Amino acid sequence: LPKWLGERPGKKKDAPESPEEEEVKVDEEPEAEPVFTLDDEEEEEAEEEAEEEEEAEEEEEEEEEEEEEEEEE
């Protein structure tokens, strides 16, 4: 095959610029990248909110226990 010079006629937008690039793309399997969807973000936010609520409840319980101990004395 002759070397390509510049843009070849009938070339598609996402076609490689040279035959070398084309071979690399055919041989190389793309690695799967993690896809972050809106659902993932919502789940993470919900988990964070749940953790914050648990911490707040624990603090309230500790304060109540301290108040009860003071009343007993």
MODELLER restraints for C-alpha pairs under 7 A, 6 or more apart:
rsr = mdl.restraints
at = mdl.atoms
rsr.add(forms.Gaussian(group=physical.xy_distance, feature=features.Distance(at['CA:4:A'], at['CA:18:A']), mean=6.37, stdev=0.5))
rsr.add(forms.Gaussian(group=physical.xy_distance, feature=features.Distance(at['CA:16:A'], at['CA:22:A']), mean=5.44, stdev=0.5))
